[in-house]
Amino acid sequence: MMSFGKLVVFLALSHLHYCLAGTATTTARTIYYRNNPPSLAGHYSFEFQTTNGITTKGAGNENGAVGVVQYVSLEGIPVTFSYVADANGYQPTGDHIPAIPLHVIRQLEYIATHPPVDERKSRRW
């Protein structure tokens, strides 16, 4: 017959084995990797792919960067987005990125077409 202490140790080790077995199948490993670090002129590129379906590629220089990222969401939907980072900022594009609401576009158009308000003159007191 097993003592209570041995039973607790056995259950703990069983639980640990179960947890580690579950993570072993979900841990991603890199199956492809290529990296060209920045040259003296600032040009670089990289790409990699993992066993769980994540793929990314990117390249850049002193003027900016471009890249693409692909993965499968938790719902099983393939997601792809690309990006450009340059003097105009970071600009991601992809079907999963929500569209800007129409009222926000109208507000930005209003702001662009109307002069700024002078705060001192607009106060009534």
N, CA, C and O of each residue as an XYZ file, in Angstrom:
500
protein
N       0.834     -1.182      0.000
C       0.000      0.000      0.000
C       0.886      1.255      0.000
O       1.950      1.274      0.619
N       0.433      2.296     -0.699
C       1.203      3.510     -0.891
C       0.881      4.497      0.242
O      -0.282      4.668      0.606
N       1.911      5.143      0.795
C       1.671      6.143      1.830
C       1.120      7.412      1.178
O       1.178      7.582     -0.040
N       0.586      8.291      2.017
C      -0.002      9.534      1.524
C       1.052     10.402      0.837
O       0.770     10.995     -0.204
N       2.249     10.487      1.393
C       3.326     11.285      0.805
C       3.734     10.785     -0.566
O       3.949     11.571     -1.489
N       3.841      9.457     -0.693
C       4.191      8.888     -1.995
C       3.084      9.134     -3.014
O       3.357      9.370     -4.191
N       1.841      9.079     -2.560
C       0.703      9.342     -3.455
C       0.737     10.777     -3.963
O       0.503     11.017     -5.147
N       1.026     11.737     -3.080
C       1.102     13.146     -3.469
C       2.230     13.355     -4.481
O       2.044     14.047     -5.483
N       3.391     12.762     -4.224
C       4.517     12.893     -5.149
C       4.168     12.268     -6.499
O       4.469     12.842     -7.546
N       3.540     11.105     -6.476
C       3.143     10.439     -7.710
C       2.165     11.302     -8.510
O       2.317     11.449     -9.723
N       1.159     11.876     -7.832
C       0.184     12.729     -8.523
C       0.844     13.997     -9.066
O       0.510     14.451    -10.160
N       1.784     14.571     -8.301
C       2.475     15.771     -8.770
C       3.312     15.473    -10.008
O       3.301     16.237    -10.973
N       4.035     14.359     -9.976
C       4.836     13.990    -11.143
C       3.960     13.655    -12.345
O       4.315     13.975    -13.479
N       2.822     13.017    -12.106
C       1.890     12.717    -13.198
C       1.352     14.002    -13.823
O       1.246     14.122    -15.044
N       1.015     14.960    -12.955
C       0.501     16.241    -13.452
C       1.592     16.982    -14.235
O       1.318     17.558    -15.288
N       2.825     16.968    -13.722
C       3.929     17.612    -14.420
C       4.164     16.970    -15.781
O       4.365     17.669    -16.774
N       4.139     15.656    -15.829
C       4.307     14.945    -17.106
C       3.193     15.323    -18.083
O       3.451     15.535    -19.268
N       1.958     15.407    -17.589
C       0.824     15.786    -18.434
C       1.012     17.203    -18.976
O       0.789     17.452    -20.161
N       1.423     18.130    -18.108
C       1.616     19.519    -18.541
C       2.744     19.635    -19.557
O       2.609     20.339    -20.557
N       3.849     18.951    -19.307
C       4.968     19.022    -20.242
C       4.640     18.350    -21.564
O       5.097     18.802    -22.614
N       3.865     17.290    -21.533
C       3.471     16.622    -22.779
C       2.574     17.533    -23.594
O       2.659     17.528    -24.822
N       1.719     18.314    -22.953
C       0.840     19.240    -23.668
C       1.604     20.377    -24.302
O       1.256     20.827    -25.394
N       2.659     20.856    -23.623
C       3.407     21.974    -24.198
C       4.392     21.518    -25.246
O       4.785     22.308    -26.104
N       4.797     20.275    -25.201
C       5.769     19.803    -26.195
C       5.179     19.828    -27.591
O       5.900     20.055    -28.562
N       3.887     19.600    -27.709
C       3.261     19.598    -29.024
C       2.941     21.004    -29.504
O       2.788     21.222    -30.706
N       2.834     21.989    -28.563
C       2.472     23.338    -28.975
C       3.678     24.262    -29.070
O       3.537     25.380    -29.565
N       4.838     23.853    -28.626
C       6.022     24.696    -28.697
C       6.504     24.776    -30.145
O       6.735     23.763    -30.804
N       6.646     26.003    -30.609
C       7.081     26.207    -31.987
C       8.598     26.112    -32.077
O       9.312     26.588    -31.195
N       9.070     25.513    -33.116
C      10.490     25.460    -33.407
C      10.732     26.139    -34.745
O       9.887     26.100    -35.640
N      11.865     26.746    -34.864
C      12.222     27.399    -36.119
C      12.690     26.333    -37.105
O      13.586     25.542    -36.808
N      12.063     26.326    -38.290
C      12.473     25.362    -39.302
C      13.255     26.024    -40.435
O      13.898     25.339    -41.231
N      13.200     27.348    -40.507
C      13.964     28.062    -41.529
C      14.317     29.425    -40.954
O      13.467     30.090    -40.361
N      15.544     29.836    -41.124
C      15.995     31.121    -40.610
C      17.106     31.646    -41.501
O      18.070     30.939    -41.797
N      16.960     32.889    -41.924
C      17.991     33.559    -42.715
C      18.062     34.995    -42.237
O      17.038     35.671    -42.143
N      19.254     35.463    -41.935
C      19.422     36.818    -41.435
C      20.654     37.437    -42.072
O      21.753     36.888    -41.994
N      20.456     38.576    -42.699
C      21.558     39.377    -43.219
C      21.611     40.644    -42.373
O      20.817     41.558    -42.597
N      22.517     40.723    -41.413
C      22.575     41.896    -40.543
C      22.904     43.156    -41.330
O      23.361     43.078    -42.470
N      22.672     44.315    -40.725
C      22.902     45.564    -41.451
C      24.328     45.685    -41.980
O      25.304     45.426    -41.277
N      24.408     46.085    -43.234
C      25.714     46.337    -43.851
C      26.187     47.738    -43.447
O      25.496     48.444    -42.713
N      27.342     48.125    -43.922
C      27.838     49.468    -43.629
C      26.913     50.545    -44.192
O      26.829     51.648    -43.651
N      26.218     50.212    -45.287
C      25.276     51.165    -45.889
C      23.917     51.135    -45.196
O      23.058     51.963    -45.500
N      23.702     50.192    -44.265
C      22.440     50.133    -43.536
C      21.418     49.181    -44.115
O      20.291     49.137    -43.622
N      21.757     48.416    -45.138
C      20.826     47.480    -45.747
C      20.799     46.171    -44.951
O      21.849     45.638    -44.593
N      19.603     45.660    -44.677
C      19.465     44.394    -43.960
C      18.259     43.633    -44.482
O      17.399     44.203    -45.153
N      18.199     42.347    -44.175
C      17.026     41.533    -44.499
C      17.014     40.316    -43.593
O      18.048     39.885    -43.083
N      15.818     39.773    -43.404
C      15.673     38.578    -42.594
C      14.421     37.841    -43.015
O      13.527     38.429    -43.624
N      14.349     36.563    -42.698
C      13.146     35.777    -42.883
C      13.256     34.524    -42.039
O      14.342     33.979    -41.845
N      12.100     34.070    -41.535
C      12.095     32.814    -40.804
C      10.717     32.182    -40.868
O       9.723     32.840    -41.175
N      10.681     30.908    -40.575
C       9.439     30.152    -40.546
C       9.513     29.184    -39.375
O      10.569     28.610    -39.107
N       8.390     29.000    -38.671
C       8.358     28.088    -37.535
C       7.415     26.929    -37.824
O       6.643     26.961    -38.782
N       7.492     25.908    -36.980
C       6.676     24.714    -37.179
C       5.193     24.976    -36.964
O       4.364     24.212    -37.458
N       4.832     26.036    -36.240
C       3.415     26.317    -36.025
C       2.827     27.264    -37.068
O       1.728     27.784    -36.873
N       3.539     27.497    -38.168
C       2.968     28.242    -39.290
C       3.275     29.720    -39.324
O       2.752     30.418    -40.193
N       4.090     30.233    -38.430
C       4.439     31.649    -38.469
C       5.556     31.843    -39.485
O       6.576     31.156    -39.442
N       5.352     32.787    -40.398
C       6.353     33.124    -41.399
C       6.484     34.636    -41.435
O       5.480     35.348    -41.410
N       7.693     35.123    -41.491
C       7.899     36.561    -41.605
C       9.112     36.843    -42.472
O      10.082     36.084    -42.486
N       9.035     37.945    -43.191
C      10.127     38.426    -44.040
C      10.196     39.930    -43.876
O       9.170     40.594    -43.728
N      11.386     40.457    -43.902
C      11.547     41.893    -43.803
C      12.861     42.334    -44.388
O      13.820     41.565    -44.458
N      12.896     43.580    -44.808
C      14.117     44.171    -45.361
C      14.050     45.670    -45.164
O      12.969     46.250    -45.057
N      15.200     46.283    -45.117
C      15.196     47.723    -44.946
C      16.552     48.330    -45.194
O      17.546     47.642    -45.432
N      16.555     49.648    -45.128
C      17.780     50.419    -45.260
C      17.598     51.708    -44.482
O      16.670     51.819    -43.681
N      18.458     52.674    -44.699
C      18.388     53.920    -43.930
C      17.118     54.722    -44.219
O      16.788     55.636    -43.464
N      16.405     54.398    -45.291
C      15.188     55.128    -45.641
C      13.917     54.508    -45.097
O      12.865     55.146    -45.125
N      13.984     53.276    -44.600
C      12.787     52.637    -44.077
C      12.864     51.129    -44.173
O      13.926     50.556    -44.414
N      11.712     50.496    -43.979
C      11.652     49.036    -43.982
C      10.323     48.571    -44.551
O       9.327     49.293    -44.513
N      10.323     47.349    -45.083
C       9.105     46.700    -45.559
C       9.135     45.257    -45.056
O      10.201     44.698    -44.800
N       7.956     44.670    -44.922
C       7.917     43.293    -44.474
C       6.536     42.703    -44.571
O       5.564     43.396    -44.870
N       6.460     41.406    -44.314
C       5.193     40.685    -44.321
C       5.238     39.652    -43.210
O       6.281     39.051    -42.953
N       4.104     39.447    -42.551
C       3.968     38.464    -41.479
C       2.748     37.608    -41.777
O       1.694     38.129    -42.142
N       2.889     36.292    -41.623
C       1.771     35.369    -41.832
C       1.708     34.410    -40.653
O       2.734     33.932    -40.170
N       0.481     34.133    -40.194
C       0.283     33.154    -39.135
C      -1.163     32.675    -39.182
O      -1.975     33.215    -39.933
N      -1.478     31.675    -38.392
C      -2.836     31.156    -38.293
C      -3.364     31.553    -36.923
O      -2.730     31.275    -35.905
N      -4.536     32.210    -36.893
C      -5.103     32.671    -35.633
C      -5.580     31.496    -34.798
O      -5.612     30.361    -35.274
N      -5.950     31.766    -33.555
C      -6.467     30.725    -32.674
C      -7.759     30.113    -33.216
O      -8.096     28.974    -32.894
N      -8.473     30.872    -34.033
C      -9.708     30.372    -34.642
C      -9.435     29.543    -35.890
O     -10.365     28.995    -36.481
N      -8.177     29.443    -36.299
C      -7.817     28.678    -37.481
C      -7.855     29.475    -38.767
O      -7.807     28.893    -39.851
N      -7.939     30.786    -38.674
C      -8.017     31.650    -39.843
C      -6.614     32.133    -40.213
O      -5.915     32.677    -39.358
N      -6.185     31.947    -41.467
C      -4.881     32.468    -41.876
C      -4.886     33.995    -41.886
O      -5.797     34.614    -42.437
N      -3.881     34.592    -41.283
C      -3.767     36.046    -41.199
C      -2.469     36.454    -41.888
O      -1.404     35.898    -41.617
N      -2.575     37.428    -42.777
C      -1.409     37.968    -43.461
C      -1.478     39.487    -43.387
O      -2.504     40.086    -43.711
N      -0.400     40.094    -42.965
C      -0.340     41.548    -43.068
C       1.050     41.960    -43.486
O       2.043     41.293    -43.195
N       1.087     43.073    -44.174
C       2.355     43.627    -44.619
C       2.501     45.013    -44.010
O       1.528     45.605    -43.544
N       3.711     45.516    -44.019
C       3.936     46.827    -43.442
C       5.020     47.560    -44.209
O       5.882     46.963    -44.854
N       4.940     48.865    -44.113
C       5.951     49.767    -44.640
C       6.243     50.751    -43.521
O       5.320     51.305    -42.923
N       7.494     50.969    -43.239
C       7.903     51.961    -42.246
C       8.883     52.900    -42.922
O       9.986     52.502    -43.295
N       8.472     54.143    -43.075
C       9.322     55.114    -43.751
C       9.089     56.485    -43.151
O       8.665     56.591    -42.000
N       9.354     57.526    -43.902
C       9.192     58.889    -43.408
C       7.743     59.194    -43.052
O       7.486     60.117    -42.278
N       6.792     58.443    -43.597
C       5.372     58.645    -43.293
C       4.900     57.834    -42.098
O       3.708     57.834    -41.791
N       5.813     57.139    -41.413
C       5.460     56.353    -40.235
C       5.267     54.887    -40.565
O       5.571     54.430    -41.667
N       4.749     54.156    -39.577
C       4.491     52.720    -39.715
C       3.110     52.540    -40.321
O       2.128     53.053    -39.783
N       3.018     51.812    -41.443
C       1.761     51.667    -42.169
C       1.469     50.192    -42.419
O       1.898     49.638    -43.431
N       0.734     49.544    -41.493
C       0.380     48.135    -41.713
C      -0.838     48.026    -42.615
O      -1.697     48.907    -42.603
N      -0.925     46.949    -43.401
C      -2.091     46.666    -44.221
C      -2.433     45.192    -44.090
O      -1.549     44.340    -44.000
N      -3.718     44.905    -44.081
C      -4.173     43.524    -43.981
C      -5.681     43.474    -43.823
O      -6.296     44.439    -43.369
N      -6.270     42.359    -44.194
C      -7.726     42.219    -44.116
C      -8.233     42.200    -42.681
O      -9.388     42.552    -42.441
N      -7.415     41.806    -41.731
C      -7.849     41.703    -40.342
C      -7.808     43.041    -39.615
O      -8.363     43.161    -38.523
N      -7.162     44.050    -40.199
C      -7.086     45.366    -39.572
C      -8.411     46.090    -39.820
O      -8.828     46.235    -40.969
N      -9.073     46.545    -38.753
C     -10.370     47.193    -38.933
C     -10.259     48.484    -39.740
O      -9.256     49.195    -39.675
N     -11.301     48.764    -40.493
C     -11.346     49.988    -41.293
C     -11.613     51.186    -40.377
O     -12.221     51.052    -39.315
N     -11.150     52.345    -40.807
C     -11.408     53.567    -40.048
C     -12.894     53.907    -40.190
O     -13.404     53.969    -41.308
N     -13.595     54.128    -39.071
C     -15.025     54.456    -39.159
C     -15.260     55.743    -39.957
O     -14.422     56.644    -39.960
N     -16.399     55.815    -40.626
C     -16.720     56.955    -41.480
C     -16.758     58.260    -40.692
O     -16.320     59.293    -41.197
N     -17.279     58.231    -39.454
C     -17.352     59.477    -38.686
C     -15.957     60.011    -38.335
O     -15.781     61.223    -38.209
N     -14.977     59.139    -38.179
C     -13.610     59.592    -37.907
C     -13.015     60.228    -39.161
O     -12.323     61.243    -39.076
N     -13.281     59.639    -40.314
C     -12.802     60.223    -41.573
C     -13.401     61.610    -41.769
O     -12.700     62.540    -42.167
N     -14.693     61.753    -41.490
C     -15.349     63.068    -41.625
C     -14.760     64.076    -40.642
O     -14.568     65.239    -40.998
N     -14.471     63.649    -39.410
C     -13.874     64.560    -38.434
C     -12.494     65.022    -38.889
O     -12.157     66.197    -38.747
N     -11.700     64.114    -39.429
C     -10.379     64.489    -39.914
C     -10.463     65.438    -41.108
O      -9.657     66.359    -41.232
N     -11.433     65.212    -41.978
C     -11.632     66.121    -43.109
C     -12.047     67.506    -42.612
O     -11.586     68.520    -43.137
N     -12.913     67.547    -41.603
C     -13.344     68.830    -41.040
C     -12.160     69.574    -40.446
O     -12.001     70.774    -40.668
N     -11.333     68.868    -39.696
C     -10.168     69.498    -39.075
C      -9.214     70.030    -40.140
O      -8.650     71.113    -39.985
N      -9.033     69.272    -41.221
C      -8.111     69.690    -42.273
C      -8.618     70.903    -43.038
O      -7.812     71.684    -43.544
N      -9.935     71.084    -43.139
C     -10.492     72.170    -43.950
C     -10.860     73.413    -43.144
O     -11.255     74.416    -43.737
N     -10.748     73.387    -41.839
C     -11.084     74.545    -41.011
C      -9.845     75.039    -40.277
O      -9.021     74.241    -39.830
N      -9.719     76.347    -40.156
C      -8.533     76.892    -39.478
C      -8.588     76.580    -37.980
O      -9.665     76.397    -37.413
N      -7.413     76.523    -37.350
C      -7.413     76.286    -35.903
C      -8.011     77.464    -35.152
O      -7.977     78.596    -35.634
N      -8.544     77.208    -34.004
C      -9.189     78.236    -33.186
C      -8.134     78.891    -32.301
O      -7.282     78.222    -31.715
N      -8.217     80.225    -32.222
C      -7.347     80.955    -31.296
C      -7.980     80.851    -29.913
O      -9.048     81.416    -29.677
N      -7.336     80.141    -29.008
C      -7.910     79.864    -27.701
C      -8.174     81.135    -26.903
O      -9.196     81.230    -26.223
N      -7.291     82.094    -26.970
C      -7.496     83.333    -26.188
C      -8.704     84.114    -26.685
O      -9.471     84.651    -25.886
N      -8.876     84.181    -28.014
C     -10.001     84.925    -28.554
C     -11.317     84.175    -28.392
O     -12.382     84.791    -28.372
N     -11.252     82.851    -28.276
C     -12.486     82.083    -28.180
C     -13.074     82.057    -26.769
O     -14.226     81.662    -26.592
N     -12.306     82.469    -25.770
C     -12.820     82.511    -24.385
C     -13.748     83.694    -24.214
O     -13.488     84.786    -24.719
N     -14.806     83.467    -23.513
C     -15.811     84.532    -23.331
C     -15.598     85.309    -22.042
O     -16.266     86.323    -21.839
N     -14.718     84.892    -21.180
C     -14.535     85.613    -19.913
C     -13.262     86.338    -19.849
O     -12.972     86.989    -18.845
